Amino acid sequence: MKKAIILLSGGLDSATCLSIALDLGYKCFGLSFDYGQRHKFELDCAKKLAKHYKIADHKIMKIDLRSFGGSALTADIEVPKHRDVDLQKNQIPITYVPARNTIFLSFALGYAEVINCNDIFIGVNALDYSGYPDCRPEFIESFEKMANLGTKSGIDSGSIKIHTPLIDLKKFEIILKANLLDLNFKMTHSCYDPDETNGRSCGHCDSCILRLAGFKKAKIDDPISYDE
């Protein structure tokens, strides 16, 4: 059975990636990050997903991106609310965490080498999140090329692959695909600014707005709780 590293944030997209990899027959190893994010509640969802799917292993790496700040997710910067997300697509939003996917993929690459794995899945999306530079196909292609140039595994086999099965899908299409794979949406989390006590989603940040619109267009009920 081929092995795959799944970057498992606990969000809808990463959970869908896990479902896809399992459906393709991969033996999955989850990798999550406690990086000082405001929405740390997502890690509880990652744990639930890993347990539910009985994946081979699930590691949570603790790194301190809050010491850099520079993002509404890792600094005392207000998370934008009530925005028209369609108008934000040509600019990099304040919720962008500097170099986050580069950092996460680098950790995944190291983990993959240790367990003799050539496949890494990441739930980046270039349509709904086109304002994030590290979600673009060009970035993924460049990282994959670097991975095959700068690792023993890459030199030996030249076959390290970064899988991005959601990169060209709209949010409602991701939800439909996840639904076909029987993903339990209640185990996922998307909010950038959840309630600190119970993790309830705000319903008004960019991520919540995209999620709610996606479920509405997919004509599927979103089972998670939102604030008024």
C-alpha positions as CSV (number, residue, x, y, z in Angstrom):
1,M,0.0,0.0,0.0
2,K,1.4,3.4,-1.0
3,K,1.9,5.9,1.8
4,A,0.7,9.5,1.7
5,I,1.3,12.5,4.0
6,I,-1.9,14.5,4.5
7,L,-1.6,18.1,5.7
8,L,-4.5,17.9,8.0
9,S,-5.6,21.2,9.4
10,G,-9.0,20.1,10.5
11,G,-10.6,22.3,7.9
12,L,-13.1,21.3,5.2
13,D,-10.5,21.2,2.4
14,S,-7.9,19.2,4.2
15,A,-10.5,16.7,5.4
16,T,-11.7,16.3,1.8
17,C,-8.1,15.6,0.8
18,L,-7.9,12.9,3.4
19,S,-11.1,11.3,2.1
20,I,-9.7,11.4,-1.4
21,A,-6.4,9.9,-0.5
22,L,-8.1,7.1,1.5
23,D,-10.5,6.5,-1.4
24,L,-7.4,6.1,-3.7
25,G,-6.1,3.4,-1.5
26,Y,-3.2,5.3,0.3
27,K,-2.0,4.5,3.8
28,C,-2.4,8.0,5.3
29,F,-0.2,9.8,7.8
30,G,-1.7,13.1,9.1
31,L,0.4,16.1,9.8
32,S,-1.1,19.1,11.6
33,F,0.4,22.3,13.1
34,D,-0.1,24.1,16.3
35,Y,1.5,27.3,15.0
36,G,0.0,30.0,17.3
37,Q,-3.1,30.3,15.1
38,R,-6.1,32.2,16.4
39,H,-8.4,29.4,15.3
40,K,-6.6,26.7,17.2
41,F,-10.0,24.9,17.6
42,E,-9.3,23.4,14.2
43,L,-6.8,21.0,15.8
44,D,-9.6,19.3,17.7
45,C,-11.2,18.6,14.4
46,A,-8.0,17.3,13.0
47,K,-7.7,14.9,15.9
48,K,-11.3,13.7,15.5
49,L,-10.8,13.1,11.8
50,A,-7.6,11.1,12.4
51,K,-9.3,9.0,14.9
52,H,-12.5,8.5,12.9
53,Y,-10.6,7.4,9.8
54,K,-8.1,5.3,11.8
55,I,-5.1,6.7,9.9
56,A,-1.7,5.2,10.3
57,D,-0.4,8.1,12.4
58,H,-1.2,11.7,13.2
59,K,1.5,14.1,14.3
60,I,0.9,17.7,15.6
61,M,3.9,19.8,15.2
62,K,4.3,22.8,17.5
63,I,5.9,25.8,15.9
64,D,5.6,29.5,16.9
65,L,4.6,31.6,13.9
66,R,3.0,34.1,16.3
67,S,6.5,35.3,17.2
68,F,6.7,36.7,13.6
69,G,3.0,37.8,13.5
70,G,2.1,39.6,10.3
71,S,-1.3,38.0,9.9
72,A,-4.7,38.4,11.5
73,L,-4.4,34.7,12.3
74,T,-1.1,35.0,14.2
75,A,-1.1,38.5,15.6
76,D,-3.4,40.9,17.4
77,I,-4.9,42.1,14.2
78,E,-8.7,42.1,13.7
79,V,-10.1,39.4,11.4
80,P,-12.0,41.1,8.6
81,K,-15.8,40.5,8.7
82,H,-18.9,41.0,6.5
83,R,-16.8,41.4,3.3
84,D,-17.7,40.6,-0.2
85,V,-15.1,37.9,-0.8
86,D,-15.4,38.2,-4.6
87,L,-14.0,41.7,-4.3
88,Q,-11.0,40.5,-2.4
89,K,-9.6,38.0,-4.9
90,N,-7.0,40.3,-6.5
91,Q,-5.3,41.3,-3.3
92,I,-3.5,39.3,-0.6
93,P,-5.8,39.4,2.5
94,I,-4.6,40.1,6.1
95,T,-5.5,36.5,6.9
96,Y,-2.5,35.3,4.8
97,V,0.1,33.8,7.1
98,P,3.6,34.6,5.6
99,A,5.1,31.6,4.0
100,R,2.8,29.2,5.8
101,N,2.4,26.6,3.1
102,T,6.1,26.7,2.3
103,I,6.8,25.9,6.0
104,F,4.1,23.2,6.2
105,L,5.2,21.5,3.0
106,S,8.8,21.5,4.2
107,F,7.9,19.7,7.4
108,A,5.8,17.3,5.4
109,L,8.7,16.7,3.0
110,G,11.0,15.8,5.9
111,Y,8.4,13.5,7.4
112,A,7.9,11.8,4.1
113,E,11.6,11.1,3.7
114,V,11.7,9.4,7.1
115,I,8.8,7.1,6.4
116,N,9.8,6.4,2.8
117,C,6.8,8.2,1.2
118,N,6.7,10.1,-2.1
119,D,3.2,11.5,-2.0
120,I,2.0,14.6,-0.1
121,F,-1.6,15.9,-0.2
122,I,-2.4,19.5,0.5
123,G,-5.9,21.1,0.2
124,V,-4.9,24.4,-1.5
125,N,-7.5,26.0,-3.7
126,A,-6.7,28.6,-6.3
127,L,-10.2,29.7,-7.1
128,D,-11.9,30.7,-3.8
129,Y,-8.5,31.7,-2.2
130,S,-6.7,33.2,-5.2
131,G,-5.5,36.0,-3.0
132,Y,-3.1,33.6,-1.3
133,P,0.2,33.3,-3.2
134,D,1.0,29.9,-1.7
135,C,-2.2,28.4,-3.0
136,R,-1.4,28.9,-6.7
137,P,-0.4,26.1,-9.1
138,E,2.8,27.9,-9.9
139,F,3.9,27.7,-6.3
140,I,3.0,24.0,-6.0
141,E,4.9,23.1,-9.2
142,S,8.0,25.0,-8.0
143,F,7.9,23.4,-4.6
144,E,7.6,19.9,-6.1
145,K,10.6,20.7,-8.4
146,M,12.6,21.8,-5.4
147,A,11.6,18.7,-3.4
148,N,12.9,16.5,-6.1
149,L,16.2,18.5,-6.3
150,G,16.9,19.0,-2.6
151,T,16.2,15.6,-0.9
152,K,17.7,12.2,-1.0
153,S,14.3,10.7,-1.9
154,G,14.1,13.1,-4.8
155,I,17.6,12.3,-6.0
156,D,17.1,8.6,-5.7
157,S,13.7,8.4,-7.3
158,G,12.7,11.8,-8.7
159,S,9.1,10.9,-8.0
160,I,8.1,13.1,-5.1
161,K,4.6,14.4,-5.9
162,I,2.6,17.2,-4.3
163,H,-1.1,16.3,-4.8
164,T,-3.6,19.2,-4.9
165,P,-6.9,17.5,-5.8
166,L,-8.9,20.6,-5.0
167,I,-6.9,23.3,-6.6
168,D,-9.2,24.0,-9.5
169,L,-12.5,23.4,-7.7
170,K,-15.0,25.9,-6.4
171,K,-16.1,25.6,-2.7
172,F,-19.5,24.0,-3.6
173,E,-17.7,21.5,-5.9
174,I,-15.4,20.5,-3.0
175,I,-18.4,20.0,-0.8
176,L,-20.1,17.9,-3.4
177,K,-17.0,15.7,-3.7
178,A,-16.7,15.4,0.0
179,N,-20.3,14.4,0.3
180,L,-19.8,11.7,-2.3
181,L,-17.0,10.3,-0.1
182,D,-19.3,10.4,3.0
183,L,-17.2,13.0,4.8
184,N,-18.7,13.9,8.2
185,F,-18.9,17.7,7.8
186,K,-19.5,18.1,11.5
187,M,-15.9,17.1,12.1
188,T,-14.6,20.0,10.1
189,H,-13.9,23.6,11.0
190,S,-13.4,26.7,8.8
191,C,-13.8,29.8,10.9
192,Y,-10.8,32.2,11.3
193,D,-12.3,33.8,14.5
194,P,-14.2,31.1,16.4
195,D,-15.6,31.5,19.9
196,E,-12.7,30.9,22.3
197,T,-14.9,28.9,24.7
198,N,-16.8,26.4,22.5
199,G,-15.2,26.9,19.0
200,R,-18.5,28.0,17.5
201,S,-17.9,29.7,14.1
202,C,-18.5,33.4,13.7
203,G,-20.3,33.1,10.4
204,H,-18.9,36.4,9.1
205,C,-15.2,36.0,8.3
206,D,-14.1,35.4,4.7
207,S,-13.7,31.6,5.4
208,C,-17.2,31.3,7.0
209,I,-18.8,33.3,4.2
210,L,-17.2,31.0,1.5
211,R,-18.2,27.9,3.4
212,L,-21.8,28.9,3.9
213,A,-22.1,30.0,0.3
214,G,-20.6,26.7,-0.8
215,F,-23.1,24.6,1.2
216,K,-26.0,26.7,0.0
217,K,-25.0,26.3,-3.7
218,A,-24.4,22.5,-3.1
219,K,-27.9,22.3,-1.5
220,I,-26.5,20.5,1.5
221,D,-27.0,21.6,5.1
222,D,-23.9,22.6,7.0
223,P,-24.1,20.8,10.3
224,I,-21.7,22.9,12.3
225,S,-22.8,25.7,14.7
226,Y,-22.5,29.4,14.0
227,D,-23.0,32.5,16.1
228,E,-26.0,34.7,15.3
